[in-house]
Amino acid sequence: MRAIANARETEGRKMNLQQLVENYIRYCKVQGKTKATMKWYERRLGRFLKFLSGAKHSMMAKDLCMADGERYVMQLMGQTQKWAEHPFQKPMDGELSKYTVHGHVRAIRALTNWAYQQGYYADDPFANLPVPKLPKLLYEILTEEEITQMLTTAERLSDRGIRARTMLLVALDTGVRADELIGLKMDCIDFKQGTVKVFGKGQKERIIPLGEAAQREVNAYINFHRPPPADTSVKAVFLTADGVPLSYQALAGVIKRVREKSGIKRLHMHLIRHTSITMMIKRGLNAFAVQQFAGHSSIKTTEVYVHLCQQLTASEFRGYSVVDGLEAMQNTRRRGPRSKAERESVDRAA
């Protein structure tokens, strides 16, 4: 065993950082990580390597130290342009969000932790690298008026309107993620049971109920509007005009067109997911069921939506308060000392 450990340490001393990252991505693939997850790591680790190269680092794995991680985090936090290297978004002015920085730190810490577990390092160089604290924010959701406007707009997208409307209805009814929506297969829809089967993060399978209205729309799309598949291997529900599965970029394009034409400037797939999950809870579905349907790995994630629903309920209650609605309370809203005329009127009545 010691001989193997020594061999790993020797490999670690001779390995450059590009090789280290490639080995880690290969490990992720062997572990069954999804393509989306691997791309997530590739983009973030690639950016880290680019930073180190620009900082005149030796680019050898053995020379990686805590200071490199700290300088990288400082560079990220001081950045004044967002989406600089994003594959689908155009660059724009603005600081990176704490969530973005948090993701980058998680990625490089995962890399060095794996390298340490493999024996390439005697100590994990980023074991104590601080992860930026995330703000506890409540999710925004779409109003019912905005949902109606979104669906109406989607239906007007020329010959692709039926497909767009159907996709949005499925997303809204199930709360699926973008990659789960475009990855939905024909044999994963069970009209008898009224469910859809999706494969989420880590290829975890889950069954989600689909409402009757959404089922009717999906059934109509499949039978009357779905283009013929390009070949027999194509099993995806939602296809392009050429009969191939819709890509992430194509879905993003659909959402962009609906956003621009509807005037709902904050519209994106995650907002639809937030809305779906919130409305499930608001309509009485318990948090544990929502956790399963949404594919949350922790109930704590679901609890954020529960808190939002509680906040919404408190706000809505103000319009239905029993006491506020009593006629006897209408003249007692103002507090404070009475005027001289009011005091004299009370004295006379007494």
CORKAZI-V45775 format. One record per pair of residues at least 12 apart in sequence whose ideal C-beta (glycine too) atoms are under 10 Angstrom apart, sorted by the first residue. I is the first residue (numbers start at 1). J is the second residue. D is the distance in whole Angstrom. If there is no record, write none. Layout:
I_J_D / I_J_D
This chain:
4_119_8 / 5_119_6 / 5_122_10 / 6_119_9 / 7_119_8 / 8_115_10 / 8_118_6 / 8_119_3 / 8_120_6 / 8_121_9 / 9_62_9 / 9_119_6 / 9_120_7 / 9_121_8 / 9_122_7 / 10_119_10 / 10_120_10 / 11_23_9 / 11_61_9 / 11_118_9 / 11_119_8 / 11_120_6 / 12_60_10 / 12_61_6 / 12_62_6 / 12_115_7 / 12_116_9 / 12_118_8 / 12_119_7 / 12_120_3 / 12_121_6 / 12_122_9 / 13_60_8 / 13_61_8 / 13_62_5 / 13_63_10 / 13_120_9 / 13_121_10 / 14_60_8 / 14_61_9 / 14_62_8 / 14_120_10 / 15_60_7 / 15_61_5 / 15_62_8 / 15_115_9 / 15_120_7 / 16_49_10 / 16_58_9 / 16_59_5 / 16_60_6 / 16_61_6 / 16_62_9 / 16_63_10 / 17_45_9 / 17_48_8 / 17_49_6 / 17_52_7 / 17_53_9 / 17_57_8 / 17_58_9 / 17_59_5 / 17_60_7 / 17_61_5 / 17_62_10 / 17_63_9 / 17_64_7 / 17_68_10 / 17_111_9 / 17_115_10 / 18_45_10 / 18_46_9 / 18_49_6 / 18_53_10 / 18_59_7 / 18_61_9 / 19_59_10 / 19_60_10 / 19_61_8 / 20_45_9 / 20_49_9 / 20_59_10 / 20_60_9 / 20_61_5 / 20_64_8 / 20_111_7 / 20_112_9 / 20_114_9 / 20_115_6 / 20_118_10 / 20_120_7 / 20_121_10 / 21_41_8 / 21_42_8 / 21_45_5 / 21_46_7 / 21_48_8 / 21_49_7 / 21_61_9 / 21_108_10 / 21_111_7 / 21_115_10 / 22_42_10 / 22_45_10 / 23_61_10 / 23_111_10 / 23_114_9 / 23_115_8 / 23_118_8 / 23_120_9 / 24_38_10 / 24_41_7 / 24_42_10 / 24_45_7 / 24_107_10 / 24_110_8 / 24_111_5 / 24_112_9 / 24_113_10 / 24_114_5 / 24_115_7 / 24_118_9 / 25_38_6 / 25_39_10 / 25_41_6 / 25_42_6 / 25_45_8 / 25_46_10 / 25_111_10 / 26_38_9 / 27_114_6 / 27_115_10 / 27_117_10 / 27_118_8 / 28_40_10 / 28_41_6 / 28_42_9 / 28_110_9 / 28_114_9 / 31_202_9 / 32_202_7 / 32_203_6 / 33_201_9 / 33_202_7 / 33_203_8 / 34_179_8 / 34_183_9 / 34_199_8 / 34_200_9 / 34_201_7 / 34_202_7 / 34_203_6 / 34_204_10 / 35_179_9 / 36_177_9 / 36_178_9 / 36_179_5 / 36_183_10 / 36_201_8 / 36_248_8 / 37_201_7 / 37_202_8 / 37_203_10 / 39_87_8 / 39_248_10 / 40_103_8 / 40_106_10 / 40_107_8 / 41_106_10 / 41_107_6 / 41_108_10 / 41_110_7 / 41_111_8 / 42_107_9 / 43_85_7 / 43_86_8 / 43_87_8 / 43_103_10 / 43_104_9 / 43_107_9 / 44_85_10 / 44_100_10 / 44_103_7 / 44_104_5 / 44_105_9 / 44_106_8 / 44_107_4 / 44_108_7 / 44_110_9 / 44_111_9 / 45_104_9 / 45_107_6 / 45_108_7 / 45_110_9 / 45_111_6 / 46_85_8 / 46_107_10 / 47_72_9 / 47_76_9 / 47_84_9 / 47_85_6 / 47_104_7 / 47_107_9 / 47_108_10 / 48_64_10 / 48_68_9 / 48_69_9 / 48_72_6 / 48_76_10 / 48_104_7 / 48_105_10 / 48_107_7 / 48_108_5 / 48_111_8 / 49_108_10 / 50_85_8 / 51_68_9 / 51_71_8 / 51_72_5 / 51_75_6 / 51_76_9 / 51_104_10 / 51_108_10 / 52_64_8 / 52_68_6 / 52_71_9 / 52_72_8 / 54_75_9 / 55_68_8 / 55_71_7 / 55_72_9 / 55_75_9 / 57_71_10 / 61_111_10 / 61_112_9 / 61_115_7 / 61_120_6 / 61_121_8 / 61_125_9 / 62_120_9 / 62_121_8 / 62_125_10 / 63_125_9 / 64_108_9 / 64_111_9 / 64_112_7 / 64_115_9 / 64_121_8 / 64_125_5 / 64_126_8 / 65_125_5 / 65_126_9 / 66_112_10 / 66_124_10 / 66_125_6 / 66_126_7 / 66_127_9 / 66_128_7 / 66_129_6 / 67_125_9 / 68_108_9 / 68_125_8 / 68_126_9 / 68_129_9 / 69_105_8 / 69_108_6 / 69_109_8 / 69_112_8 / 69_125_7 / 69_126_5 / 69_128_9 / 69_129_4 / 69_130_9 / 70_126_9 / 70_129_7 / 70_130_8 / 72_101_10 / 72_104_8 / 72_105_8 / 72_108_7 / 72_126_10 / 72_129_9 / 73_101_7 / 73_102_10 / 73_104_8 / 73_105_6 / 73_108_9 / 73_129_7 / 73_130_8 / 73_131_9 / 73_132_7 / 75_101_10 / 75_104_10 / 76_95_10 / 76_96_6 / 76_100_8 / 76_101_5 / 76_102_10 / 76_103_10 / 76_104_6 / 76_105_8 / 76_132_9 / 77_95_8 / 77_96_7 / 77_98_9 / 77_101_6 / 77_132_8 / 78_95_8 / 78_96_9 / 79_94_9 / 79_95_7 / 79_96_5 / 79_100_9 / 79_101_9 / 80_93_7 / 80_94_7 / 80_95_6 / 80_96_9 / 81_93_6 / 81_94_7 / 81_95_9 / 81_96_9 / 82_94_5 / 82_95_7 / 82_96_6 / 82_97_8 / 82_100_8 / 83_96_9 / 83_100_10 / 84_96_9 / 87_248_9 / 87_249_8 / 88_248_7 / 88_249_6 / 88_252_6 / 88_253_9 / 89_252_9 / 97_132_10 / 97_134_9 / 97_135_9 / 98_132_5 / 98_133_7 / 98_134_6 / 98_135_6 / 98_137_10 / 99_132_9 / 99_134_6 / 99_135_9 / 99_137_9 / 100_132_10 / 101_131_9 / 101_132_5 / 101_134_10 / 102_131_6 / 102_132_5 / 102_133_8 / 102_134_6 / 103_131_10 / 103_132_10 / 104_131_10 / 104_132_9 / 105_126_8 / 105_129_7 / 105_130_8 / 105_131_5 / 105_132_7 / 106_131_7 / 106_132_10 / 108_125_10 / 108_126_6 / 108_129_8 / 109_124_8 / 109_125_10 / 109_126_5 / 109_127_8 / 109_128_10 / 109_129_6 / 109_130_10 / 109_131_7 / 110_126_9 / 111_124_10 / 111_126_8 / 112_124_5 / 112_125_5 / 112_126_4 / 112_127_8 / 112_129_8 / 113_125_10 / 113_126_7 / 113_127_7 / 136_304_8 / 136_307_9 / 137_304_8 / 137_308_10 / 138_274_10 / 138_278_10 / 138_304_7 / 138_305_9 / 138_307_6 / 138_308_5 / 138_309_10 / 138_311_7 / 138_312_9 / 139_270_9 / 139_271_8 / 139_273_9 / 139_274_4 / 139_275_8 / 139_277_8 / 139_278_7 / 139_304_7 / 139_305_7 / 139_307_10 / 139_308_6 / 140_266_7 / 140_270_10 / 140_271_7 / 140_274_7 / 140_275_9 / 140_278_9 / 140_308_9 / 141_271_7 / 141_272_9 / 141_273_10 / 141_274_5 / 141_275_4 / 141_276_9 / 141_277_9 / 141_278_5 / 141_279_7 / 141_282_9 / 141_305_9 / 141_308_7 / 141_309_10 / 141_312_8 / 142_172_9 / 142_264_7 / 142_266_9 / 142_267_8 / 142_271_6 / 142_272_7 / 142_274_8 / 142_275_4 / 142_276_9 / 142_278_9 / 142_279_9 / 143_264_10 / 143_275_9 / 144_275_10 / 144_279_9 / 145_264_10 / 146_262_8 / 146_263_9 / 146_264_5 / 146_266_9 / 146_267_8 / 146_271_9 / 146_275_9 / 147_168_9 / 147_169_10 / 147_172_7 / 147_264_9 / 147_272_9 / 147_275_7 / 147_279_9 / 148_262_10 / 149_258_9 / 149_261_10 / 149_262_5 / 149_263_8 / 149_264_6 / 149_267_10 / 150_164_10 / 150_165_9 / 150_168_6 / 150_172_9 / 150_255_10 / 150_258_6 / 150_259_9 / 150_261_10 / 150_262_6 / 150_264_6 / 150_267_7 / 150_271_10 / 150_272_8 / 150_275_10 / 151_164_9 / 151_165_6 / 151_168_6 / 151_169_7 / 151_172_8 / 151_217_10 / 151_258_9 / 151_262_9 / 152_165_9 / 152_258_10 / 152_261_10 / 152_262_8 / 153_165_9 / 153_168_10 / 153_257_8 / 153_258_5 / 153_259_9 / 153_260_9 / 153_261_5 / 153_262_4 / 153_263_9 / 153_264_8 / 153_267_10 / 154_166_9 / 154_167_8 / 154_168_5 / 154_169_9 / 154_254_8 / 154_255_9 / 154_257_9 / 154_258_5 / 154_261_9 / 154_262_8 / 155_168_9 / 155_258_10 / 156_257_10 / 156_258_9 / 156_261_7 / 156_262_10 / 157_254_7 / 157_257_6 / 157_258_7 / 157_261_8 / 158_257_10 / 159_225_9 / 159_241_8 / 160_225_9 / 160_240_9 / 160_241_8 / 160_250_10 / 160_253_10 / 160_254_7 / 160_257_9 / 161_225_9 / 161_258_10 / 162_217_8 / 162_220_8 / 162_221_6 / 162_224_8 / 162_225_5 / 162_226_9 / 163_221_6 / 163_225_7 / 163_226_8 / 163_227_9 / 163_237_10 / 163_238_6 / 163_239_8 / 163_240_9 / 163_241_10 / 163_246_8 / 163_254_8 / 164_238_9 / 164_251_10 / 164_254_5 / 164_255_9 / 164_257_8 / 164_258_7 / 165_217_7 / 165_221_9 / 165_258_9 / 166_214_8 / 166_216_10 / 166_217_5 / 166_218_6 / 166_219_10 / 166_220_8 / 166_221_4 / 166_222_9 / 166_225_8 / 166_226_9 / 166_237_9 / 166_238_8 / 167_181_6 / 167_182_8 / 167_184_9 / 167_217_10 / 167_218_9 / 167_221_9 / 167_237_9 / 167_238_6 / 167_246_8 / 167_251_7 / 167_254_7 / 167_255_9 / 167_269_10 / 167_272_10 / 168_181_9 / 168_214_10 / 168_217_10 / 168_254_8 / 168_255_9 / 168_258_7 / 168_267_10 / 168_269_9 / 168_272_7 / 169_210_9 / 169_211_9 / 169_213_7 / 169_214_5 / 169_215_10 / 169_216_9 / 169_217_5 / 169_218_8 / 169_221_10 / 170_184_7 / 170_189_9 / 170_196_7 / 170_208_10 / 170_210_7 / 170_211_10 / 170_214_6 / 170_215_9 / 170_217_8 / 170_218_6 / 170_221_10 / 170_237_8 / 170_238_9 / 170_276_10 / 171_214_10 / 171_251_10 / 171_255_10 / 171_269_7 / 171_272_5 / 171_273_7 / 171_275_9 / 171_276_7 / 172_211_10 / 172_214_8 / 172_272_6 / 172_273_9 / 172_275_7 / 172_276_5 / 172_279_8 / 173_196_9 / 173_208_8 / 173_209_8 / 173_210_6 / 173_211_5 / 173_212_10 / 173_213_8 / 173_214_4 / 173_215_9 / 173_217_9 / 173_218_10 / 173_276_7 / 173_279_10 / 173_280_9 / 174_195_9 / 174_196_6 / 174_198_8 / 174_206_10 / 174_208_5 / 174_209_8 / 174_210_6 / 174_211_9 / 174_214_8 / 174_273_9 / 174_276_7 / 174_277_10 / 174_280_9 / 174_293_7 / 174_294_9 / 175_208_8 / 175_272_8 / 175_273_5 / 175_274_8 / 175_275_8 / 175_276_4 / 175_277_5 / 175_278_9 / 175_279_9 / 175_280_7 / 175_290_8 / 175_293_6 / 175_294_5 / 175_295_9 / 175_305_10 / 176_196_8 / 176_198_6 / 176_200_8 / 176_206_9 / 176_208_7 / 176_269_9 / 176_272_9 / 176_273_7 / 176_276_8 / 176_293_9 / 176_294_9 / 176_295_8 / 177_198_8 / 177_200_7 / 177_201_8 / 177_269_7 / 177_270_8 / 177_273_6 / 177_294_9 / 177_295_8 / 178_248_6 / 178_251_6 / 178_252_8 / 178_255_9 / 178_268_9 / 178_269_4 / 178_270_8 / 178_272_9 / 178_273_8 / 179_198_9 / 179_199_9 / 179_200_9 / 179_201_9 / 179_248_7 / 179_251_9 / 179_269_10 / 180_196_9 / 180_198_4 / 180_199_7 / 180_200_6 / 180_201_9 / 180_206_9 / 180_208_9 / 180_273_10 / 180_295_8 / 181_196_10 / 181_198_8 / 181_237_9 / 181_238_7 / 181_246_9 / 181_248_10 / 181_251_7 / 181_269_8 / 181_272_10 / 181_273_10 / 182_236_7 / 182_237_9 / 182_238_6 / 182_245_7 / 182_246_5 / 182_247_7 / 182_248_7 / 182_250_8 / 182_251_5 / 183_198_7 / 183_199_7 / 183_200_10 / 183_235_10 / 183_236_7 / 183_237_9 / 183_238_10 / 183_245_8 / 183_246_9 / 183_248_10 / 184_196_6 / 184_197_9 / 184_198_6 / 184_199_9 / 184_218_9 / 184_235_9 / 184_236_7 / 184_237_5 / 184_238_7 / 184_245_10 / 184_246_10 / 185_197_8 / 185_198_9 / 185_199_9 / 185_234_10 / 185_235_5 / 185_236_6 / 185_237_7 / 185_245_9 / 186_222_8 / 186_226_9 / 186_229_9 / 186_234_9 / 186_235_5 / 186_236_8 / 186_237_6 / 187_235_7 / 187_237_10 / 188_205_9 / 188_207_9 / 188_235_9 / 188_236_10 / 188_237_8 / 189_210_8 / 189_215_8 / 189_218_7 / 189_219_9 / 189_222_8 / 189_237_7 / 190_207_8 / 190_210_9 / 190_215_10 / 191_210_9 / 191_215_6 / 191_216_10 / 191_218_8 / 191_219_7 / 191_222_10 / 193_207_8 / 193_209_8 / 193_210_9 / 194_209_6 / 194_210_6 / 194_211_8 / 194_212_7 / 194_214_9 / 194_215_6 / 195_207_5 / 195_208_6 / 195_209_6 / 195_210_6 / 195_215_10 / 196_208_5 / 196_209_8 / 196_210_5 / 196_214_9 / 196_215_9 / 196_218_9 / 196_237_9 / 198_293_10 / 198_295_8 / 199_295_10 / 200_294_9 / 200_295_4 / 200_296_10 / 200_297_9 / 201_295_7 / 201_296_10 / 201_297_8 / 202_295_9 / 202_297_9 / 204_295_7 / 204_297_9 / 205_295_10 / 206_292_6 / 206_293_7 / 206_294_9 / 206_295_6 / 207_292_9 / 207_293_8 / 208_292_8 / 208_293_5 / 208_294_9 / 208_295_9 / 209_280_10 / 209_285_10 / 209_289_10 / 209_293_7 / 218_237_7 / 218_238_10 / 221_237_8 / 221_238_8 / 222_237_7 / 222_238_10 / 225_239_10 / 226_238_8 / 226_239_6 / 226_243_9 / 227_239_5 / 227_240_7 / 227_241_6 / 227_242_7 / 227_243_5 / 227_244_9 / 228_242_10 / 228_243_5 / 229_242_10 / 229_243_5 / 229_244_8 / 229_245_9 / 230_242_6 / 230_243_4 / 230_244_5 / 230_245_9 / 231_243_8 / 231_244_9 / 238_250_9 / 238_251_8 / 238_254_10 / 248_269_10 / 251_269_7 / 252_268_9 / 252_269_8 / 254_269_10 / 255_267_6 / 255_268_6 / 255_269_6 / 255_271_9 / 255_272_8 / 256_268_9 / 259_271_10 / 273_294_8 / 274_304_9 / 274_305_8 / 274_308_8 / 276_290_10 / 276_293_9 / 276_294_8 / 276_305_10 / 277_290_6 / 277_291_10 / 277_293_8 / 277_294_5 / 277_296_9 / 277_301_9 / 277_302_8 / 277_304_9 / 277_305_5 / 277_306_10 / 277_308_9 / 277_309_10 / 278_290_9 / 278_304_10 / 278_305_5 / 278_306_9 / 278_308_6 / 278_309_6 / 278_312_8 / 279_305_10 / 279_309_9 / 279_312_10 / 280_293_7 / 280_294_8 / 280_302_10 / 280_305_8 / 280_309_9 / 281_302_8 / 281_303_10 / 281_305_5 / 281_306_6 / 281_307_10 / 281_308_8 / 281_309_5 / 281_310_9 / 281_312_10 / 282_305_9 / 282_306_10 / 282_308_9 / 282_309_5 / 282_310_10 / 282_312_7 / 282_313_8 / 282_316_10 / 283_309_9 / 286_302_10 / 286_306_10 / 287_299_7 / 287_302_5 / 287_303_7 / 287_305_8 / 287_306_5 / 287_309_10 / 288_302_8 / 289_302_10 / 290_302_5 / 290_303_10 / 290_305_7 / 290_306_8 / 291_303_9 / 291_305_10
